[in-house]
Amino acid sequence: MRPNHVLTTDPGQGNSLSVAGGTYQLLLTGDQTEGQLAIVDMLIPPGGGPGPHAHASITETFYVLDGEVVFRSETQTYTARKGAVITVPTGGAVHMFKNESDQVAHLLCTVAPAGLDAMFAEIGQPVETGQFLPPPPMTPERLQHMQAVARQYGQEVFPPDYFNNH
């Protein structure tokens, strides 16, 4: 980023990707911020949301713009409704969220430093904003692939039933 350079993103600008059944629009990427942060607009359909994962060196903050999602970690379960803020600080807490309602949830996610945006670009499938694709089944092979890709970005991906066993 150049000094005194203001970054702007127009409505509808930014790649939209299908990730974990949701539509993630990359509003601000690490490429634009020299890796300092990324902002992702997330539409999460009923039943959608990422499985258990962790990232030790990234702080991830979510603001619920509309709807609700249930966040789970090893220490708590929290139903985040419109206006709620959830922060997963650095340190590697295993967490996940799922839309357990019958309405689309809308989240704004900020990660610092950036990196998750690049991972989403690698694993996601381009879609129109608001288009939902079913998530691929989490077969043992898919889990191994996701774990390998995640490691490249400082992430850990855990089996879908991780919280059932912890």
WONORVEN-V274190 format. One record per helix or strand of 2 or more residues. SS is the DSSP state (H for helix, E for strand). FROM is the first residue (numbers start at 0). LEN is the number of residues. Records with the same first field share a line. If there is no record, write none. Layout:
SS->FROM-LEN ; FROM-LEN
This chain:
E->15-4 ; 21-7 ; 37-7 ; 52-2 ; 58-8 ; 67-6 ; 76-5 ; 84-4 ; 94-4 ; 104-8 ; 124-2 ; 155-2
H->29-4 ; 115-8 ; 139-13 ; 161-3
